[in-house]
Amino acid sequence: MKQYRYFLMFILKLFNKDYPSKSSQLIHVFNGRRTPSILYKVENEQLHPAFGLFKELTKEQLQKLINQLVREQLLEGTEQDGYIKTEKGINQVAQYFNQHAFPDSITSLENATLRTPFYYQFQLLGQIFSEKRYENNKYSPTIKDPVHQESIKMWLSNQPEKMDQLAQQWSNELYRLLNALSEEEAYIVVGKLTGHPFVGRTNRQLAEELDMEPFELIIRTEQVMETIIKKSRSEKGTLLNDFVDYLDKRTYFGLSKSTLDTYYMIGEGKGLEEVSEIRKLKISTIREHILEIYLIHPDFDFTPFIPKEIYMKLKQSFLQQPSYMFKQAKVEQPDMLFMWFRLIEIERIRNGR
């Protein structure tokens, strides 16, 4: 069980004292389910680092780990009512993450669907450019997935520069990037890279070299990819910036394909009812799309979709009563939409931080 201690403490950190959580809820977080209720739970309880992290994890596997935390008196409760952290659990998780890194730079869902393809294709690009600089065309790609390979081919085919120029530019950018990272972060990045004549390490090999559990390396790698993506976005005119933009489009900017279609249509000035009619979708579905956009992209301006008087009234109600509930709002304003209420609630949560 020792080799799973990091993951056990990671799970414990996802619980709190105020909002009971069930394995049936958290498994949807780990699997990356995109319903409004799960996305809201992630935002409200700051579960961003766990979203979509382990898509193959089963509810039964997660329940076993939760049962272990209950036996150690770090959690209390039941699956029916949900689990909360005990005082012992609060103290132990705080002590543990004083000694181990937690991916606290992942504070939104904006890159949740981007980090994995970026991670694999970043490695593949590094290998391609490295072999190109040595004029070696006879090598086996370290990333075998045809989806990633085809994606790289498409990106490279759209670059105006020649391959040798791209390889040199990529090398220069990688050097600057590694110098901007911490020593451990840089080691995680370099340790996975394959290039002439080096072969990247396996996760187990790299974890042993860094004296980490395999789960810790996986989670630390997620944080490093988040850091690189953010840095790349801020550096216009670089290959990394162009590559992130390209993958953003391929991953629908973190949204579902249907939600992105709605986003484009409202960007053209269409109202929600008009979008509903054109797309032959229920108006409730279009409203859920608006919630998804705001939950994924915090800078999205939702105010055009709420009447100004409703916006002001809800803000005032939350100010006077922080635990203000939708059923109260519905009594006071019978035509109140849940979308309006939830948007203001999310804004309030973010502003409160």
Number of C-alpha atoms within 10 A of each C-alpha: 5 7 12 14 14 22 16 19 19 21 17 21 19 18 23 17 14 9 14 16 23 19 22 16 15 24 24 22 24 22 18 19 17 16 14 16 14 17 22 20 18 21 19 15 15 16 23 26 24 24 25 20 19 15 14 10 13 15 16 12 11 18 17 12 18 23 16 14 19 19 11 12 14 23 25 20 15 16 15 10 10 17 22 24 26 18 12 13 23 18 12 16 18 14 11 16 14 10 8 13 13 18 19 11 13 21 14 18 22 20 23 23 22 22 21 17 16 21 19 18 20 20 21 22 22 20 25 21 22 23 19 18 17 12 11 11 9 7 11 8 15 17 17 11 11 9 11 16 16 11 16 18 11 11 13 16 12 8 12 9 11 10 16 15 13 18 21 15 16 19 16 11 16 15 11 11 15 16 11 13 15 11 10 12 19 15 15 20 19 16 19 19 20 22 23 17 9 11 13 17 16 11 17 14 14 19 19 13 12 13 11 17 19 19 19 22 20 15 19 20 19 21 21 23 21 24 16 22 21 14 15 21 16 12 12 11 10 14 16 23 17 17 19 20 15 15 20 18 11 15 16 16 21 21 24 16 13 13 21 18 16 23 18 11 17 15 10 9 10 15 13 20 15 14 20 18 11 11 15 9 12 12 16 15 15 20 21 16 24 23 24 22 24 16 23 20 17 15 9 11 10 16 12 8 15 16 11 10 8 16 16 12 14 20 17 12 15 15 12 10 10 12 9 15 14 16 12 11 18 14 10 10 12 10 9 16 16 15 17 20 20 17 21 20 21 18 15 15 13 12 8 7 5
